[in-house]
Amino acid sequence: MSYLLSIATSIHSSYRDRLEALKFKSDNEFTFHQSSSACVLISADDTSCNYFELFPWVVFLQGYPFLQQYSSNRPNVPLDAKNILDLYLSEPTELGTKLSGSYSLVIGNIETGETYCCTDLFASYPIFYFHLNQCFIVSSSAKLLKRVVGQDAPLSHQSIFDYFFFHVIPHPHTPYQNIYRLAPNRFAHFYRASLNHGEIKPYPNKHKHKSFKTLKKELKIILNDTTEQLLNLDGDAGCFLSGGLDSSTVAGLLSAHQSNSQAFSIGFDAEGYDEVPFAQQSADHYDISLTTRYVTPKDVVDFVPTLAAESELPFGNASAVPTYYCALLAKENGKRSLFGGDGGDELFGGNERYLKQQLLWQYDKLPKFLSQKLINPLSPVLPRIGLNKLKSYIQQAQIPLPARLQSYNLLYQLGMENIFNPDFFTNIDIQHPIDLMNEQYHACPAGPTLEKILYTDLQFTLADSDIPKVVNMCHLAGIEVQFPLLDEELINFSRNIPPDLKLKNRELRYFYKKSLADWLPPHTLKKSKHGFGLPFGVWMVQDRRLKEMAFDHLISFKERQILSSEFLDKIANEHLINHPAYYGTFVWLILVLESWLQENTIHH
């Protein structure tokens, strides 16, 4: 998909030539503007983009921004590109602070080359930019940028390593050097050959002490106000439903505000993966219709080339496959938009690893003389007296946060030196992913450890993985998506809930469950988190076509000399046979990356 390409100031002649070539040679319809200092290329083929022009200004808007007003004052109609320009011209530096909702926007002056861009709290609609010397190019498509700048944006080996670490390429990076992705809640302003960027809205830092009863009431009000606002965008929305806490919450909200609501779910004929029975329980509880589809290995084989062709970045989250087929199911049943339940765990403390971290940070509270002088020196002898788990606990507790959150990362468990080709390994910074996490972890205002972990997960788990997954797969299926549990007022509200109410008595999401216990389906209060997990590894050893596709890509990827040949051979001939689910994750990462590299004609 191609949306808009804007070039500002000091345009290299080869870039201008490629822009003109795109105008005449592309299958899409383009409009083209140029001046001595700026060029703007606009695709007319994408209906999700709102374009407005008032010479010398052009505005490109994706998504649905609202004026930021809370509770009963919430606006029902989102702003359009003309409204955005009016706001920008009245108070340029304050534009982003006035907006809420899901959006991205670019404002350009084709006379002066001045360009302003910003994103919402999760960069729901990505903005990519190229910055080299005095040249600045901004686009909604990294692939389109690459086509224009060519060899000035070579493949980044560091980004490939980061992809294997996170299973996605984390912001602000992309697969290419010199091409970046605008980070969530950030603006970029290019003017007179100078690029400035910064945070739009500071993360709320103040806890307002309120009673449990008051907080419970406020939670319900915000959830209902958010639902009403989003339903004004489409009065006949459907919802994803896996039967978990968050998707059930969204299904219940939809049922309460919209008659004849319809939910959609995906199942798998694989033991331990099928969530349809739980989804049906939630649908029955709220008396809403549930439409299901079972994904098969053939669906995976058919979809991988499409995923590679349509993805701006290599994306290794395997649940993208069932998410796409669920969105397609909704589209085929006449829906124009879906509600997704992402965000609740990261706001209210619902991931299992939070409980483990709660245990580990008790170690941090020990007096230093006790931990460093007594306990640490004794840890090597603990296995001799049958205390292996205690030794493991001490070892993990000694790793500082947020690096400790990655203790079970595949690269650490399998050994980086065993995985990567030595020549590749010596040219990357293995500390880079942790440095990125440190940057976000310490950017969170001073507060309890749990809040810093939740904030870090908002930036990585949500903004880099879950939100792009759902948004991109829905758009690929031809349907819009909204996230009621990521409403800005709800995010700010969650900061008022004390950490000891989010995790209490070893119970995850204590406040949330207790507040909605009389409304939620009973099974959701005890159900473990799962979602639409894809049984790729299990299927790969059972299905001939899927195995052939995976192994063909393994062979092709081996020639790139990024991963060790010995490691790849061991996966294919030994590990997958004994542990298909575990090692299948790594094979999926390779399959997706190699497909993407081939699709983008990046050679060995």
N, C-alpha and C positions, 0 to 999 in steps of 0.2 A: 504494500500500500504506500502511495506517495501523496504527501499532503502539501507542504510548502517548503521552499528553499529560499533563504534570504542571505545575500552576501553583502557585507558592509565594509567599506573603506579598502583601498589599496588592493584591488582585485587582480590576481595573477591572470595573465592573458590565457593560459591553458585552462584555468577554471572557467573563464567566460566562454571559451570555445566549447567546452563540454556542456555547459548550461544550454547554449544554443543548440547543440546536437541533441540534447535530451528533448528540447522543445519540438524538434522536427521529426525525431526518429522514434520517440516513445509511442506505445500503443494508447497511452492515456492522452486526454485533452489537457493542454497546458495553456495558461496565460502567462505572459512574460513582460516584465517591466525592467528597464535599466536606465541608469543615469551615469554620470562620471564617477560616482562613489558607491553605487549600490545596484544590485540586481535582485529581482524577486521572481521566483518561478512557482506557480501555483497549479496544483492538480485539481481538476474539476470532477474527478471521478469518485470522490469519497463524501458521502452524505453526512458523516459524523463531524465534519469540519465546518465551522461557521466562519466565513470570510467577509470582511468589510473593508472598503477602500474610500478614503476621503483625502484626496491629494494634499500633501505628500505622504500621508500616513496609510499604512496597511495594517490590518489586524487579522490574526489567525487564532481561532479559538476552538479548542476541543473540550467536550464535557459540558458540565452544568454548574457554573459558579453562581452562588447566591450572595447577596449582601449579607454580611455576618450580623444576624440578629437572633436572639435566643427566645425559646419558649413561645408564649402566645404571640409574640411580635414577628415570628418567622415569616419571611416572604414565600409566596407560593409559586412565583414565576422566576425562573433563572434569568440571569443577564445574557444578552446577546453581544456580538462583537462590537456593535455600535455603542452600547452602554459601557462596555469596557474602555473604549477609546475616550469617551466623555469623562469617565472617572480618571483615566490616566492624565489627560490634558489639564484637569483641574488640580490634581495633587499627585504628580508623578511618583514621588517617593513613598506614598502611602497606599498605593493600589493594592498590593498583596495583603496588607493587614486588614483590608475592608472585605475580603472575600472568604467564603467558606464553600464547602461542596467538593466535588471531584472535577478537576479541570487542569488544563495547561493553556498558556497563552503566549503569543509572540506579537509584539508591536514594533513596526519598523518605519523609519522615515527614509523614503527612497531618494530624497535630495541630499540629506546629510549623512546617511548611513547609520544613524543612531538606531540601536536595537535594544529592546527590553523584553525579557522573558521571565516567566515564573511558573511554578507548579504548586499543586496542593500539598497537603501534609504527607502524602504517600506517593507523589509523582505518578498518579494513576494513569495519566496520559504522558508518555515520555517525550522529552525534548533533547535532541542531540545537537552538539555543536563542535565545530572545528576551529581551533585557535592556534595560529602559527604566525609569528612575527606580528605584522599589523593587519592580518587578515582574520576575519571572523565570519563564520558561516553557521547558520542555525537551521535545523530541519526537524521534522517529526520522524524522519527515516535515517537511520545510520547507514543503511545500504545506499540510499541516494547520495548521502554525503560522500561515501567512499567512491562512488562512481565519478564524482566531480573532482575530488582532490587526488585520487589515484595513489601514486607511490609516496605521496607525502603522509599517508596514513597506513604504514605497514602493519602486519599482524603483530600483536603484542604477546610475547611469550609469557610475560608476567600474568597477563589476563587469563591465559590458558591454565596456568598453575592455579590461579585464584578460582577458576571455574571448577577444577577438580576438588578444591578445598570446600567451597560453598555450594557446589552444584549449580550455581549461576555466577555470572560476572557481577560483582557488587558495584553499586554506584560509588563514585562518579565515573567509573571506567567502562570501556567497551572492548571488543576484540581488537580494536585498532589503536595504534599510537596516535596521539594528537586529536582523536575524536572522543568526546566525553558525553556523559549523560548528566543532565542537570539533576542534582540531588533533590530529594523531597524537601519541601518547605524552604526552597532557595530561589533567589532571583539572580539574574545575570544582566548587566547593563554595559553595552559596548558603545563608546562614543569617543571620537577623536583619537582613534587608535589605542584606546585604553579600555581594558576589561575589568569591571568590578563585579563582585558577587558576594552574597551574604545571606544570612538567615532572615526569613520573613517574620515569623512569629516565634517568640521564645517559648520554650516548653513551660507550662504552668508549674510554679515551684511552691505555692502556698497551700497548705492544708487548712481548710476551714473546719473547725471542730463542730460536728453536728451529731445529733443522736442517731442511733440505728433507725428509728422510726422515721425521722426526717429524711435520711438518705434513701431509705426504701421507697418513700413516696416520690422523691425527686427522680429516682431511677425510672419508675413507671411513667412519669410525666414525659421525660426526655425520650424514652423509647416510642411512646405513642406520637409525640410531636414530630419526631424524625420520620416515622412511617407515613404520617399524613403529608408531610412535605414532599417526600420522594414519590408518593403515589400521584401527586399532581403532575409529575412528569409523564406518567403513563398509568391510567386508571385501571389497567388490566394486566398487572404484572404477575409473574409466577415466581417460584423460589426453588433454589436447590434444597434438597432435604436428604441428609444422611442418617438422621435419627439421633444425632448428638445434641449437646446442650445448645450450641449456637444456631445451628440450622433449624432446630425445633423452636427456638425463640422467634426466629424470623418468620417461620411458618405460622406460628400463633399470632404474631403481630399482623401478618397479612390477612389471616382469617378474620381478625377482629375489625379490620378496617375495609375489607373488600369482600363482597359476597361472591360465592362460587369460586373461591380461590383454588389454585391448582399448584401442586408441588411436583418436582421431578427428581428422580433418583436413578443411580446406576448400581448394577449388581455384577458380581463375578462368580463364575462357577469354579471357585477355588476355596478350599477350607481355610477359614479364618479371615477371609477378605470380604465376604458378602455382608453388606449393611442393610439390604432391602427390608428384612424383617423388622429392624429397629425403625427404619423410616416409616414403615406401615403403621407401627404402633403410634408414632407421633402424628401421622396423618389422621388416624382414627380418633385420637384424643381431641384434635381440633376440628374434626369433621370436615376435612378438606380432601379433595381428590388427589390421588397419587398416581402418576404415570411413570413406569420404570422401563429401563432397557438394560439388557445384559451385554456387557462388552466382552468380546472374544479375542483370541490371539490374532485372528484375521484382521480385526479392526485395528490392532496395533500395527501390523505390517502395512496396511493400507494408509495409515495416518502418518507414519514417520516421514515420508517424503514431503507431505504437506506441511508438517511442522517445521522441517528444515527450510522449505521455500518461503514460508510466511513469517518466520521469526526474524526480528531485527538482530537478536543476539542468540548464541547457543544457550538453550534453556534445559537444564537437566532434571527438573522436578517432574518425575514420571506421572504424577497425578494430573498433569496437563491433559493426558489422553482421555481419561474418563470425564474430566471437566468439559472437554470439547464435545464429547458425545452426549453429555447431559444437556448442554446448551443447545446442541443441534436438535435434540429431542423436543425441547421447549419451542424452538423455532418451528419445527414441523407441526406442532400443535397450536400454531397461531399466535404465540407470544412474541411481543416486541422487546420485552425487558424481563430481567430476573433479579431477585434479591439474593445476595450471598450473605452467609453468616460469618465471614472472616472478621477477626479482631477481638472477639470476646476473651479468648484465653490470654492474649497479650495485655489487655486492659485490666482484667480482674483476677489474673493469676491461675491459669488453668492447665499449664503444661506440667507433665510429670517431673521434668528435670528441676522444676522450682522446689519440689519437696526435697530432692537430693541436695540441692544447693543450700537449702535451709539447714540441713544437717551439717554440711561442710563449713558453713560460715560460723557455726558454733566454735569450731577450732580456732577461727580468727580472733575470737574473744578471749582466748586463753592468755595469761600473762606471758610475755615473750621469754622470760627466763625459764618458764615451765616447758613451753613448746620447743624452744631452740636448744636448751641445755640438757633436758631430760628425755622428752618424748622422741624427738627426732633421732638422737643417737641410738635409741633403743629399737627403732623400727626394723633394722636389718635382722634382728634375732627373733622377731615375732613369729615368723613361719615355723621356726623350730619348736615352738610351744603351741602350735595349732591356731595361731591368730593371724591367718593370712588376710582376712577381711579387714582387720584393724590396720594392718600394714598398708593395704590398698587405700583405706580411708585417709591415712596420714599422708600418703604420697599425693593423693588428689587434693587434699586440703592445702598442701604446700604450694600448689599452683595458684598464682594470683588471678583474680577475676579481671577481665572477662575471659582470659585464655582458658580458664578451667571449664567454661561452657563447651569447649571443643575437645574435651578429654576423650570422647568416643568417636571423634572424627575418623573416617576411614583411612585418611593419609597417616594419622598417628598410629592407628591400630595395625595397619599393614606395613608401616615403615617407609617413609618417603624415599630413603636411599635404595630400597628394594623396588620401588614402583617406577621411578623416573630414569630415563636414559642419563648417564653421567654428564654428557656434554650439555644436555638441556638443563640439568639440575644445577650446574655450576653458574648458569647465567640468569638465575632468578633469585629473588629474595624470599626465602621461605617464611620470614617473619612478617611479610607484608599483610597477609590476611589478619593476623593478630593486631598489627598496627592499626588497621582500619577499625577493628572492633574496639580497641583502646580509645580511639578518637571519639567514637560514638558513646561509649560507656562513660567516659569522663566529661562528655558534653552535657550529660544530664545534670541538672542542678543538684547540689549537695543534698543528700537525703538517704533514706534507708537503702540497704543493699538490694532488696527486692525491687525497689523502684528503678534502680539503675539497670538491673537485668531486664525488666519489662521494657524499659526505654530502648535498650539495645536490640531486643527482639522486634520492637516496632520498626526499627531501621533495617534489620536484616531479614528476619523471617517474613515480615509482612511486606515492606516496601520493595525488597529485592526479589522475593520469591512468590508469596501467596497472591498478592494483589496483581502483579503482572500476569501470573498464570491465569487467573480468573478473567481479568479484563481482556487479555489477548485471545483466549480461547472463545470467549463470548463474541468478540468482534469477528473472529474467524468464522463463527457459526452464523453471523449476521444478526446478532442480538445485543442489546445494551445490558449493563449490569450496574446495580447500586448496592452499597454496603451500609445498612442501617446501624450496625454496631461500630462503625468507624466515623460516626457523626462527630463533628468537632466539639459540640457541647458535651457529648457523652465522654469523649476523651478527657476533657477538662474536669468533668464530674468525677471520673475514676481516680483522679489525683487526690480527691478529698476523702477517699476511703482509706483508712489506716492499713498499713501492711498486715497487721495482726488480725484484720478482718478479712483480708483476701485469702490468707493461709492461716487457718486456725485449727488447732488440734489435729494437725497433719491432714486436714481436709482442704483440697483445692477449691478455689472460688467459693469460699464459705459465705461471704456476704451475698453474692449473686444468687446462689442456690436458696439461701434462707429467704431472701427478699421475694423470690418468684416461685417458691415451693408450692404454693396453693394454686398455681396456674400452669406450671410446666408439666409435661408428661412424667409420671413417676419414674420410669426407667431411665430417663436422662440424668437424674440426680446421682445415679450410681454407674452409669455406662462409662467405660474408658474411651479416651479420644482415639479416633481412627480416621474418619473421613473416607474419601474415595481413593484409597491406596491401591496401586496397580500391582498385581502379582506377576511382574515381568519375569523375575528369575525362575519362578516355579513353572511358568508357561514355557519359557525358553527351552528347558530341558525336555519338555513334553511335545511341543509343536514343531514339526519339521520346517515349515516356512519361516517361522520366527527365529529358529536356531540358525538357519542358513543366512538370513539377513544379518543377524548379529555377528556371526563368524566372518562373513564377507567383509563387514566393516572393521572387525578386529584386524583382519589381515591387511586391509588397506591402511588402517591407522598405524600399524606397526612400521610401515615404510616412512612415516613422518619422523621417526626416531625421537618421539617425545617421551614415550614410556619404554621401559626396559623390555626387550624381546623375551627374556627369560620369564619375567613377570606375566606377560600376556600369554605365553605358552602354558604357564602353570595354571592360570585362570581357566583357560580353555580345556585343558586336559585333566585337571585335578579338582580345583576349588569349586567349580560350578556343579560338579557331580555330587560332592559331599555337602555343600552349603549353597544351594541355588538362590535362596532368597537373599542371603547376605551379599554374595559376590555378584548377584544379578544387578544390584544397584550400580556397581562400578562398570559393568558391561553396558548398562543403559547410558551412563555418562559418555562412554566412548562412542556408542552407536549414534547418539544425538549429535555429539561434537563432529564426528566424521561426516555425518550426513550434512550438517550445516557447512562445513568446510568445502565439501564437494559442490554443494549447491551454489556457493559463492565463489567457485572456481579458484579457491586458494590451494595451490599445488603443494606437493611434498617438498 
